[in-house]
Amino acid sequence: MTNKWDALRSAISPERREANRAAAQKMMAEMPLEELRSARNITQTHLDPLLRITQASVSKMEKRTDMYVSTLRSLAQAMGGELEIRTIFPDGIVKIDQFSTLNTTEKQ
């Protein structure tokens, strides 16, 4: 027995399915910090002891448009990731490794 979702899914053309998949991939590849944390099923309360700051500070951090690289690296690591900074040129991509020696235990 098929359910309503199966019926809806089968009514979508393969081209539309591919376009939807590509759009979803793009959304997952680019998102604000708050959405990234939420997509990874991590709460601000979970991050505050890892970052040694309050939940309110985590909230403020997620809304900032400018922050230290070390702060962003700490946030990425607290969510289980690594921060990579790249410069994209028409003829290729260069990973900037200047920040790889930052002291990530330093609180910003």
Buried (B, 14 or more C-beta within 10 A) or exposed (E): EEEEEEEEEEEEEEEEEEEEEEEEEEEEEEEEBBEBBBEEEBEBEBBBEBBEBEBEBBEEBBEEEEEEBBBBBBBBBBBEEEBEBEEEEEEEEEEEEEBEEBEEEEEB
